[in-house]
Every structure is written in structure tokens, then in C-alpha cells.
Amino acid sequence: MMIVNESEVLEFRTLIARRLGLWFDDHRREFLAGTLRERVSARRCGSAANYFQELGGGAWPEEWAMLAVALTVTETYFLRGAEHFRALIETALPECQRSGRGDRPLRLLSAGCASGEEPFSLAIALRERGAWIAHSVQIVGVDANREMLAKARLGRFSAWSLRETPPAIRDRYFRPTGADFLLDEEIRGMVSFLERNLAASNDDLWPPASLDVVFCRNMLMYFTPEAAEALIARIERALVPGGFLFLGHAETLRGLSTGFQLRRSHGAFFYQVGEPSRAGAGEPVSRAEPSALGWSAPELAPPGASWVDEIGRSAEKIEVLSAAARRRSEHETMVAGAAAGVSGFDRALDLHRQDRFAEALAHLQATSAEAARDADFQVLQAVLLVNCGRTDEAEARCRPLLSRLDAAAHYVVALCREHAGDLAAAFEHAETAAYLDPQFAMPRFLLGRLSKRQGRTRETLGYFEEALALLVKEDPTRLLLFGGGFTRETLVQACRAEIQRLGGGS
Ligand SMILES: C[S@@+](CC[C@H](N)C(=O)[O-])C[C@H]1O[C@@H](n2cnc3c(N)ncnc32)[C@H](O)[C@@H]1O
């Protein structure tokens, strides 16, 4: 097998970030190395150096298209984030209608549309609203992954793609075909698809003031901050004054643009460019960042009590406290040693270890403003706030860190969303945390718990198996911070019990 060295992997990463805007952190180096080996041998280049020479030249569109297929995450499904579609139809579009478009059609763009479920959901939502709009609307789906676009154009989807689609909508717009579902031809005719790299300037895609609505969900989180900022600037220019931008649950414009107003309606948060419309029907924004996106699917009744259910119930204070008592004796020596001389952060961590959360918080508040800007510091503060039951504040503390691709911040936000009953967002943040840091055990554990609540047996088993494998080697400080007051042994036992219950791990 061909060998690629460390510096070649880093060069590959830089080329990808520059060209496709995608960022791969250090935990994903192995994946990048594998892709590099595969591409060098597929192209019979003989060495990574030869491959880079061609690739870096900029004129190898076929190879960049192959890389886009190999490197992108394409998870999507119909009516993902249903509240976004409700807010679009009932708040954003009526405002667009009132804003004097004249005769021109309403224009919507789905940036990073993957296999088409998002733009087709837009078409279905519009169709549901009434034929008055369907004949005068243009919807375009854009993606760099040509395999996904081919799938979109086929219009054939698995039951998994329709997992959040109400039966009435499924029956109205899909025809069963074997194990799959074929999308209604009229809906397919409402959407056109373009293969484009959205990290490039694509001037023809973004004429000034040409679009009414852009959905750009669950793509920015894979981008470098520079690529994300540049794309948002293009979207901002291309939207008509008062036009709307919808981002994914785990994404924010913070640090990327100040040109938008945050809007809220129907439990959804979204952005509006330029002057807020006086005719606005949405609620005024009461907070700086999204927080209350609702879970649209009916939640399944929780299965019978188990270790994992116990751990999921934050009110199980007795178990938490007894675990804390065990930990206290384990760490007595360290705690005793935590005296004057240790940093504010370490002292707060020790107080956290003793479940003295309020004191730890007060201790952090007294530390210097410079230290307080540190991401680890802010995450510790957020964890302490969660433990004090102040999840809104914890979430607010973490939100600015999300665009910096901070796995811990995404995990804490996932916990806060779970606490708020917003399981869809909890799931997305936990998935993002797991993606950003593949060695991080607790997001897998949370994904297992959330999947279990939804009755998704196969996924539940998979997540607990992954969590188990990671828990045994998880860093002790990270377990202390994010383990919810439970020891490694308790969490490992919980995973094993779930795996056994689901018939895995023979
Ligand atoms: C996770 S999917 C999101 C799909 C959909 N927006 C949703 O929220 O369900 C992300 C999509 O972004 C696309 N993508 C990533 N980088 C891109 C780039 N530089 N240009 C165009 N599309 C890109 C991927 O191919 C993938 O289909």
C-alpha cells in the first residue's frame, strides 16, 4: 500500500480548505490520509507530490468533483426542521409577497442541497400552501457532490429519507416503488439542480438582490471560518432587501456577518437581511441567538427503565450524589492539593469535582477578563451552569463557540436542547460534536439515549457500541467535565447493559 506522510496529509488538508472550503481537524487526519492514498492510486500519479502538482494547479475539475463526493457529509431528509418550513410559509413568504416583487417569480435557493430532500421539501411546502404560488416560483438546489445531485434528479427516495414526513404528505406526493418512494412529477418539476462548489465565487449564482429566500442548512458547520464568511457575504448581497436566510440548528451567523436581523416565529429562528420589515408577522427576537427550535416528530413513549434511562434523568439526584461521593474519595488527594497557587481554571475544576458548582462558578467569575475569553474556560463555565440548572445561560455561553467548531460547546448545547425538550436540535448538536471530535465519548452516549427515545433500535445499538469503545480510553478530565456526575465504570456498565438488551456485543 502507498505510504503518505504527515506533511503530505497537511498539504492535502490545506488544498481542500482553500478550494472546497471544508475543514478537517486533527482527529480526521486518518480519514484524509486514506482519501489521499485512494486518490493518488486511482489517478496513477505514483506519489502525493505528483498528485498535488496537478491538483494545486487549479485546472483539474474532474478530480475536484471526485474529492467533493469523497469528502462531503450528505445526511439529509424531507422536512428536516419542520418549524423552518412553517416559519417560511406563514411568516417569511407573506412578507416577500407584500414587498412588491412585481411579476417576477419568487426565487428560493437551497445551498448544499445534498440529494434534494431540502429543495423538494420547499416545493411541497409551497404546494401545500396553495397553487397560487406554485406556478410562479423558482427553486434551485446547489451542491458540489454530483452523486447526490444525480440521486436528487432521479426523485426516488428511501423510507429513511421520509422518516419525518407525515403520512398524509407522503401519500399525497410519493408513490411506493419497491422499498422506495417516487416523488410526484410536478414537485420534481418545480426544482432545478446545479453542480457548484459553494466555496468559489460563482458570480452567476449570486446576482445582487436576486433571491427571496436562501436555505443554507448544515453546511457552514463543515466550512473554514473564512469560507463560511465569504459564502454568507455572497448570500447577503444576493438576497433582496428584506430577504430571508435559514441556517441549520447548530449554525449561527455570529462572527460571520452583522448584516442580518435575527427573526423568530413558529418556534424557528432565521435571519432577515437589511431593514426588518415593518409588516413583519413574526415575534420580535428576544434573545441574541436561536434556542427554541421545536421537535416536530411525535416522540415515542420511552421504553422500559434501564441504566441509560436513569442516567438520562437529570433529576436522579441520589445516583448523581452517590457517584459524586465515590469520586470525592477517589480524588481526595487532588482536591486537598488544590490550594493557592493553582490557576483559576484548575481550582474551579476541583470545586466542580466536589459538586460545589455554585462556588466553582463564583470562582471563575472572579478570574481575569483575559482568561475568561478562553474557550475551555467558557465551556467549563457552561458545564457548571448546566449543573446549577441554568441551561439557558449555559447555552448562551456556548453559542459563540459553535462557529469555531468547538466539539465540547456543541455537546453542552446538545444537553441544553435536550433539557428544553428540543430533541431534534439536541440530536444535531450531538452529531456535530461527535463529527468534530471522533474520540469524544459522551456525544455518542447522548446520541444513543436520544435514538432510544425515538425507538430507533439499530442506531441506538450502534451509538452505544461506539460510546463503549471510546469510554474505556476517554480522558479522565473530560469524563469529569462531561460525564454528568457518573464514573467511567457506571457509564461503561450502562453501555454494556443497553448493548445486551438490544442483542448486540455477543
Ligand atoms: C449535511 S448536507 C446538508 C443537506 C441539507 N441542507 C440539510 O440540511 O438537510 C451538506 C451538503 O453540503 C454540501 N457541500 C459541502 N461543501 C460544499 C461546497 N464547497 N460546495 C457545495 N456544496 C457543498 C455537501 O455535498 C452536502 O450535500
PDBQT file of the ligand as one rigid body, heavy atoms in Angstrom, charges set to zero:
ROOT
HETATM    1  C1  LIG A 601     -25.220  17.716   5.601  1.00  0.00    +0.000 C 
HETATM    2  S1  LIG A 601     -25.673  18.137   3.964  1.00  0.00    +0.000 S 
HETATM    3  C2  LIG A 601     -26.974  19.256   4.271  1.00  0.00    +0.000 C 
HETATM    4  C3  LIG A 601     -28.176  18.978   3.416  1.00  0.00    +0.000 C 
HETATM    5  C4  LIG A 601     -29.368  19.895   3.664  1.00  0.00    +0.000 C 
HETATM    6  N1  LIG A 601     -29.030  21.284   3.507  1.00  0.00    +0.000 N 
HETATM    7  C5  LIG A 601     -29.955  19.657   5.031  1.00  0.00    +0.000 C 
HETATM    8  O1  LIG A 601     -29.783  20.484   5.920  1.00  0.00    +0.000 OA
HETATM    9  O2  LIG A 601     -30.586  18.609   5.231  1.00  0.00    +0.000 OA
HETATM   10  C6  LIG A 601     -24.318  19.199   3.495  1.00  0.00    +0.000 C 
HETATM   11  C7  LIG A 601     -24.199  19.353   1.988  1.00  0.00    +0.000 C 
HETATM   12  O3  LIG A 601     -23.289  20.404   1.713  1.00  0.00    +0.000 OA
HETATM   13  C8  LIG A 601     -22.572  20.052   0.535  1.00  0.00    +0.000 C 
HETATM   14  N2  LIG A 601     -21.317  20.793   0.455  1.00  0.00    +0.000 N 
HETATM   15  C9  LIG A 601     -20.253  20.741   1.290  1.00  0.00    +0.000 A 
HETATM   16  N3  LIG A 601     -19.278  21.524   0.834  1.00  0.00    +0.000 NA
HETATM   17  C10 LIG A 601     -19.742  22.103  -0.295  1.00  0.00    +0.000 A 
HETATM   18  C11 LIG A 601     -19.191  23.032  -1.214  1.00  0.00    +0.000 A 
HETATM   19  N4  LIG A 601     -17.962  23.530  -1.063  1.00  0.00    +0.000 N 
HETATM   20  N5  LIG A 601     -19.949  23.399  -2.263  1.00  0.00    +0.000 NA
HETATM   21  C12 LIG A 601     -21.199  22.918  -2.439  1.00  0.00    +0.000 A 
HETATM   22  N6  LIG A 601     -21.762  22.028  -1.609  1.00  0.00    +0.000 NA
HETATM   23  C13 LIG A 601     -21.037  21.629  -0.559  1.00  0.00    +0.000 A 
HETATM   24  C14 LIG A 601     -22.348  18.559   0.697  1.00  0.00    +0.000 C 
HETATM   25  O4  LIG A 601     -22.063  17.928  -0.527  1.00  0.00    +0.000 OA
HETATM   26  C15 LIG A 601     -23.641  18.101   1.317  1.00  0.00    +0.000 C 
HETATM   27  O5  LIG A 601     -24.525  17.601   0.364  1.00  0.00    +0.000 OA
ENDROOT
TORSDOF 0
